[in-house]
């Protein structure tokens, strides 16, 4: 099974807590780990909103990048963007969220989609993904 992390799950793996445990458990049970190329682009500035201390920001960024090095990264190319545009027209999602879903749809099924964004859960289930969240 393929596990796809959205930005919230990518960030969660770097922060101690219940959500981190959820992501670690999802990754432990599966062989293929993936994310849209956009996830890292969204995660890095989000770190700045999570903590104020520069050293803690660097620690979080290092943790996110360490996980990133082990993921299959789905490119945000024209094919992905076209899929995202179609999803954004048919689903109640922002375009940036649709990019994550379009990327996941390019991977071999079955897909386990890990998210802590409540707006993603229903859409992911509607796309046939097994959703992992808290």
N, C-alpha and C positions, 0 to 999 in steps of 0.2 A: 504494500500500500504506500502511496505517496502522501507525505505530510507537507502541507503548505502553510507557512507562517505569514500572517499579514503584519503590518507595522506594529500593532499593539502586542502581538505575540513575540516579535523580535525584540522589542523593548523589555517585555516581561521576563525574558530569559536572563537579562542582565541585572534584574532587581530582585532581591530576596523577597519571598512572600508566596502566598498561595498560588498566584498566577504562574510564577516561575515553576513551581512543582507540577502544575498542569502541563506546561510546555515540555518540561523534561520527560515526564511520563509519556507524552505523545511521541516524542522523538525516540525514546528507548524502545518502543514497540514496533518501529518501522525502519525500513532500509533507506528510503529515498526522502531526503529533506530538501525543500525548495522554497523559493520566494520570488516575487516579482522584483526586478531591478529597482523598482520604485521604493521598495520597503526601506532600503538603506538610506535613500535620499530623504525620506520622510522621518526616519528614526533619528538621524544625527541632530537636526535642529530641535527635535522634541526633547532630547536630552537636556538641552539648555533650559527648558521649561520645567524639568523635573527637579533639578538641583541648582543651587546658587554657587556652591563652592567649586572653583576651577579644578582642583585636584579630583574631586568626586566626578565631575563631568568627564575628565580624562579617563578615569577608571571605568565609567559606564561605557564610554566610547570604545575602549579597548575590549570590554566584554562583548559588546555588540559586534565589533569587527571580528572577534575570535569565532563567534557563532557563524557569522557571514562567510568566513573562509571554508565552512563545511557544508554550505548550502549549494544546491544547483540553482543558479540564477537565471530566471526566464527573462530574456531581453524585452525591453519596451520598444519594439520595432513597429513598423507600419502594420503588420499583421495583428499585433497585440492592440495597437491603438484603434484599428478598425473594429476589432471584437469589443473593445471597451465602449466605443461610440454606440454600437448596436445595443449593448447591455444597458447603457445609460438611458437609451431611448425606451427600453422595455421594462426596466426595473427601477424601483425607487432608491437609486444610489447616486452619489456624486461621481463625477468622472474619475477622480483620483481613486475612489473605491472600485469603480468598474475596471480599472486597469489591473488591480490585484485579482479580481475574478476572471478577467480575460486571460491573464497569465496562467492562472490555475487550470483553466479549461484546456490549455495546450499540453498539459501533462497527462501521463497515462493514468487511467482510472483503475481502481477507486481512489478518490481523493479524501483525505482528512484535512479539513480547513480549520486552523487554529486561530481564534480571534477572541478578543475581549471587548470588541466594539459591538454593542447590542444592535446597531443598525445593520451589521453584516450577517447576523445569524439567520434571519428569515430568508434573505436573498441566497445565501450559501446553501441552505437546505433546499430552496426552490431549484437550484442548479444541480441538485443531486449529490452534493457533498455531505460527508459525515462531518458534523461540526463538533469541535472540541472547544469548550469555554468553561467559565465558572458560573 
